[in-house]
Amino acid sequence: MIVTRNLHPPRNARLFYRRSFSAEPVSHSPTQSTPPSPPPLPNAQRPRTSRLNPSPRRPGPSRNPYLPHLPPTFGKNQLLPVADSTRMLLESIVSKFNAPIRYAFAYGSGVFEQDGYSSVKKPMIDFVFAVNHASHWHSINMAQFPGHYPLYSRALGSDFVARVQEISPGLWFNTYVPMNDVTIKYGVTTVDNLCSDLLNWDALYLAGRMHKPIRIIKDDPRVRLTQQVNLTSAIRAALLTLPESFSETELFERITSFSYGGDIRMFLPAENRNKVSNIVQKQGPQFKELYYRLVAGLPGVYWKNHCALILQDTSPSARLAHLRKLPSGLLKGFASPPQYPEEAAEYWARLSARPDLATLVQDEIKHIVRYPSAVQTVKGIVSAGVGKSSRYAADKITKWWQASGSGKAQPPSPPSSPESS
């Protein structure tokens, strides 16, 4: 008898082989349990995290995955309060722009009170908008608000506006813009340009304005982080130019003067000579909220909360600690250390012990500010047009004339007064 063998495997075996080599995932039975999670590590094996540098939280789905979340209280000193009516006005103005704004703040006498301004005449409200892509932003904004731009810039298009904006210090200003029954001026920059100036003091144009009280309308964690560095850098530079004991008013005036020291308008009849003191006298509480915690947290500085007197260690070692942490844009102007570490350490030690270090710091800050301020003055003619530029210059000359105290007869003030700082 001939026995025939079944050469084909059973149907169940064929299904097993087919599933084993299939690229599709095999669905598990709902009754099949997932493997248990591993037990937690004991305290001795857990990785240690520094309290000064904690691990960032996981970003949410709508956040930039490369930017860590900041603690809720980080940079709280930057969130300066304003009156509810002012807050609502500022927020309503920014909300009217369809073009995406990543970071926005308002500054100047239209937001915080300053000496030398009439309570009847409303000053121009100044804004700065930081955006991701300048050409794209101006394209959208030009379609929504064509009247904000001069005729020739609309004809040349948003690419032309973006190229002009890129020129140092990296802003394009639209001025004398009526909105919500007030007159505003807004400057547009990129987030990259803003953060670079805050960290390095490339031009000290945006960084200098943000040394003074501002009202943040749209916040961004990257800008808040770099702004905290900018404020600390301003304190360190001021401490290097101040004596062993000084008042809080002297500190605030020294920090405020940084952005005006080399400003070309201060050498022309185009700016109020009492600008620094006018700002500090009326905004003392805002300055203290902005700087007190940062100053008190620096080693070698003693400032009690209810005391207007500040003491600091002025020894060469203390000055060296401040000097080495100044922004790179400031250091490269007067510090060129040798390449070898031993020689570089000796170089920094000699520099920190120089009696004219305060003069070196202030002169270099003036040098940084001088060129961008001159360029931005010329750019203002391009961005505003001849008519608005003439009106703006007339307003500035009027302020200078009033501040100089040249007799009782003063020229009449124009309807609105732009505030550029």
C-alpha positions in Angstrom: 0.0 0.0 0.0 1.3 3.4 -1.0 1.1 6.1 1.7 0.9 9.6 0.5 2.2 12.4 2.8 0.5 15.7 3.0 3.2 18.2 2.0 1.2 21.3 2.9 1.3 22.5 6.5 -2.0 22.9 8.4 -4.0 26.1 8.0 -3.1 27.3 11.6 0.6 26.9 10.9 0.3 28.9 7.6 -1.4 31.7 9.5 1.4 31.7 12.1 4.1 32.0 9.5 2.3 34.6 7.6 1.8 36.7 10.7 5.4 36.2 11.7 6.8 37.8 8.5 4.1 40.4 8.0 5.0 44.1 8.2 1.7 45.0 9.8 1.5 45.0 13.6 -0.2 42.1 15.2 -3.2 43.1 17.3 -3.2 41.7 20.8 -6.1 40.4 22.5 -7.9 42.9 24.8 -7.4 40.5 27.7 -3.7 40.5 27.3 -2.1 42.8 29.9 0.8 45.1 29.3 4.1 44.4 31.1 4.5 46.2 34.5 6.5 49.4 34.7 10.0 49.1 36.3 10.1 50.0 40.0 11.3 53.5 40.9 15.0 54.0 41.6 15.9 54.4 45.3 16.9 57.8 46.4 20.6 57.0 46.3 20.4 56.1 42.6 18.3 59.0 41.4 20.2 61.6 39.4 20.7 64.8 41.3 19.5 68.1 40.0 20.8 71.4 41.0 18.3 73.8 42.6 19.9 76.6 40.6 19.5 74.8 37.3 16.5 72.4 37.4 15.6 70.2 34.5 13.2 71.9 32.2 9.6 70.7 32.1 8.4 68.9 29.0 7.1 71.3 26.4 3.4 71.1 25.5 2.2 70.1 22.0 1.9 73.7 20.9 5.3 74.9 22.3 8.6 75.0 20.6 10.3 71.7 21.6 13.7 73.3 21.6 12.8 75.9 24.2 12.4 74.8 27.8 9.5 76.0 29.9 10.3 78.7 32.4 9.0 78.5 36.0 5.9 80.6 36.4 7.8 83.1 38.7 10.8 83.5 36.5 11.2 87.1 35.4 8.3 88.2 37.5 10.1 91.6 38.0 9.6 92.3 34.3 5.8 92.2 34.6 5.2 95.8 35.7 1.6 96.8 36.5 -0.2 99.7 34.8 -3.6 101.2 35.3 -6.5 99.0 34.1 -7.5 101.6 31.5 -4.0 101.8 30.1 -3.7 98.0 30.0 -7.0 97.6 28.2 -6.0 100.3 25.7 -2.6 98.7 25.0 -4.0 95.2 24.6 -6.8 96.4 22.3 -4.3 98.2 20.0 -2.1 95.1 19.7 -5.0 92.9 19.1 -6.0 94.9 16.0 -3.0 93.6 14.0 -3.6 90.6 11.9 0.0 89.9 11.3 1.4 87.5 13.9 3.3 89.2 16.8 5.4 87.0 19.0 6.5 89.6 21.6 5.2 93.1 22.1 5.8 95.8 24.7 4.9 99.5 25.1 7.2 102.1 26.6 7.7 105.8 27.0 5.7 108.6 28.5 2.5 107.3 27.0 2.7 104.3 29.3 4.6 105.4 32.4 4.5 109.0 33.7 7.5 111.3 33.1 8.3 114.8 34.3 8.0 117.5 31.7 4.8 116.4 30.1 1.4 118.1 30.4 -1.4 116.1 31.8 -3.8 117.6 29.2 -1.8 116.7 26.1 -1.6 113.0 25.5 1.9 111.8 24.3 2.4 109.3 21.5 2.3 105.7 22.7 5.4 103.7 21.6 5.4 100.0 20.8 7.9 97.4 19.7 6.8 94.2 18.0 9.1 91.3 17.7 8.1 88.9 14.8 9.5 85.7 13.3 9.7 86.7 9.6 9.9 90.4 8.8 9.0 90.3 5.1 6.0 88.0 5.7 4.8 90.2 8.6 5.1 93.5 6.6 3.3 91.9 3.7 0.3 91.0 5.9 0.4 94.3 7.7 0.7 96.4 4.5 -2.4 94.7 3.2 -4.3 95.5 6.4 -2.9 99.0 7.1 -1.5 100.4 3.9 -1.7 103.9 5.3 0.9 103.1 8.0 3.5 103.0 5.3 4.8 105.7 2.9 3.6 105.4 -0.7 7.0 104.5 -2.1 7.5 101.7 0.4 4.2 100.2 -0.5 5.2 100.4 -4.2 8.5 98.7 -3.5 6.9 96.0 -1.4 7.5 94.1 1.9 10.9 92.8 0.8 12.2 96.3 0.5 10.8 97.2 4.0 12.4 94.0 5.4 15.8 94.9 3.9 15.7 98.4 5.3 14.7 96.9 8.7 17.7 94.6 8.7 20.1 97.5 8.8 21.5 98.1 12.3 19.9 98.4 14.8 17.3 96.2 13.0 14.0 98.1 13.3 11.4 99.6 11.0 9.2 102.3 12.6 5.7 103.4 11.5 5.0 106.6 13.2 2.0 109.0 13.7 -0.5 106.2 13.4 -4.0 107.0 14.7 -5.6 104.0 16.4 -8.3 103.7 19.2 -8.5 107.5 19.5 -4.8 107.8 20.3 -1.6 108.3 18.2 0.9 105.5 18.3 4.3 104.7 16.9 5.4 101.0 16.5 8.8 99.5 15.6 9.1 96.1 14.1 12.1 93.8 14.6 12.7 90.1 14.6 12.9 87.9 17.7 16.4 86.9 16.7 17.6 90.5 16.5 16.0 91.4 19.8 17.5 88.5 21.7 20.9 89.1 20.2 20.9 92.7 21.3 19.7 91.8 24.8 22.4 89.2 25.2 25.4 90.8 23.5 24.6 94.5 23.4 25.3 94.6 19.6 23.6 98.0 19.2 22.2 98.7 22.7 19.2 100.2 20.9 16.5 97.7 21.9 18.5 96.5 25.0 18.8 100.1 26.2 15.1 100.8 25.8 14.4 97.6 27.8 16.7 98.8 30.6 13.9 101.2 31.5 10.3 100.2 32.6 8.2 98.7 29.9 4.8 97.1 29.8 4.8 93.7 28.2 1.7 93.0 26.2 2.6 89.7 24.5 5.2 87.6 26.3 7.6 85.0 25.0 9.8 82.8 27.2 12.9 83.2 25.0 12.7 87.0 25.2 11.9 86.9 28.9 15.0 84.8 29.6 17.3 87.1 27.5 15.8 90.2 29.0 16.7 89.0 32.5 20.3 88.6 31.3 20.1 92.1 29.8 18.9 93.6 33.1 21.7 91.9 35.1 24.3 93.1 32.6 23.0 96.7 33.0 23.5 96.3 36.8 27.0 94.9 36.5 28.0 97.7 34.1 26.5 100.4 36.4 28.3 98.9 39.5 31.6 99.2 37.7 31.0 102.9 37.2 29.7 103.7 40.7 31.6 104.2 44.0 31.5 102.1 47.1 28.2 103.6 48.3 25.5 105.3 46.3 21.8 105.8 46.2 19.2 103.8 44.3 18.4 107.0 42.3 22.0 107.2 41.2 21.9 103.5 40.1 18.7 104.0 38.1 20.0 107.2 36.5 23.3 105.5 35.6 21.4 102.6 33.9 19.0 104.9 32.1 21.9 107.0 30.8 23.5 104.1 29.0 21.2 104.3 26.0 21.5 108.1 25.8 25.3 108.5 26.3 26.2 108.2 22.7 22.8 109.0 21.1 23.4 111.5 18.3 20.2 113.3 19.2 21.7 114.3 22.6 24.3 116.3 20.7 21.7 118.1 18.5 18.7 120.3 19.4 16.5 117.2 19.1 16.2 115.7 22.7 15.3 116.8 26.1 18.5 117.4 28.1 16.7 116.4 31.4 15.5 113.1 29.9 17.2 110.8 32.3 16.2 112.6 35.5 12.6 113.0 34.1 12.3 109.3 33.6 13.8 108.2 37.0 12.0 110.8 39.2 8.5 109.6 38.2 9.3 105.9 37.7 11.3 105.1 40.8 8.9 102.4 42.0 8.9 100.7 38.6 12.7 100.8 38.5 12.9 99.3 42.0 10.5 96.5 41.1 12.6 95.8 38.0 16.0 95.8 39.6 15.9 95.2 43.4 15.9 91.4 43.5 18.6 91.2 40.8 20.8 93.7 42.6 20.3 92.1 46.1 21.2 88.7 44.6 24.6 89.7 43.3 27.6 88.8 45.6 29.3 91.8 47.2 26.2 94.1 46.9 24.2 95.1 50.0 20.8 96.7 49.5 18.1 96.5 52.2 14.5 96.7 50.9 13.5 99.8 52.8 16.8 101.6 52.4 17.7 103.9 49.6 21.5 103.5 50.1 23.4 100.7 48.3 26.8 99.4 49.3 29.1 97.3 47.1 32.5 95.7 47.3 34.9 97.6 45.1 37.9 95.3 45.5 39.7 94.2 42.3 38.3 90.6 42.8 34.7 91.9 43.0 35.2 94.2 40.0 36.7 91.3 38.1 33.6 89.1 38.7 31.4 91.8 37.2 33.9 92.6 34.4 34.1 89.0 33.1 30.3 88.7 32.8 29.7 91.9 30.8 28.1 91.4 27.3 30.5 90.4 24.5 29.6 93.5 22.5 30.8 95.7 25.4 33.9 93.6 26.2 35.3 93.4 22.7 35.7 97.2 22.6 38.2 97.6 25.4 39.3 94.0 26.3 41.4 91.8 24.1 42.9 89.2 26.4 45.8 86.9 25.3 45.1 83.5 24.0 46.8 81.5 26.7 44.8 81.0 29.9 47.6 82.0 32.3 48.3 85.2 30.5 44.5 86.0 30.0 43.9 85.6 33.8 46.7 88.1 34.5 45.3 90.4 31.9 41.8 90.5 33.4 43.3 91.0 36.9 45.2 94.0 35.7 42.2 95.4 33.9 39.9 95.1 36.9 42.5 97.0 39.0 42.8 99.9 36.7 41.6 103.2 38.3 40.0 104.4 35.0 37.9 101.3 34.5 34.7 103.3 35.0 35.7 105.7 32.3 36.6 102.8 29.9 33.1 101.2 30.5 31.2 104.4 29.9 33.2 105.4 26.8 32.7 102.0 25.2 28.9 102.1 25.9 28.8 105.5 24.1 30.8 104.0 21.2 28.3 101.2 20.9 25.3 103.5 20.9 26.6 106.2 18.6 26.5 104.4 15.2 23.1 102.6 15.5 21.4 105.7 16.8 22.8 107.7 13.8 21.7 105.0 11.3 18.2 104.7 12.9 17.8 108.5 12.6 18.5 108.3 8.9 16.3 105.2 8.5 13.5 107.2 10.2 13.3 109.5 7.1 13.0 106.4 4.9 10.3 104.7 7.0 8.3 107.7 8.0 8.5 109.7 4.8 9.5 113.4 4.4 6.2 114.8 5.9 6.2 112.7 9.1 9.9 113.1 9.5 9.6 116.9 9.4 6.8 116.8 11.9 8.8 114.4 14.2 11.9 116.7 14.0 9.7 119.7 14.9 8.4 117.9 17.9 11.9 117.0 19.1 13.1 120.6 18.7 10.1 121.8 20.7 11.0 119.5 23.5 14.6 120.6 23.5 13.6 124.2 23.5 11.2 123.7 26.4 13.8 121.8 28.4 16.5 124.4 27.9 14.4 127.1 29.7 15.0 129.7 27.0 12.7 132.4 28.4 8.9 132.4 28.6 8.3 132.7 25.0 8.2 129.1 23.6 7.1 127.8 20.3 3.7 126.2 20.2 3.6 122.4 20.6 2.3 120.3 17.7 -0.9 118.2 18.3 1.0 115.1 19.3 4.4 114.5 20.7 6.3 111.3 19.8 8.4 109.7 22.5 11.4 107.9 21.0 13.0 106.4 24.1 
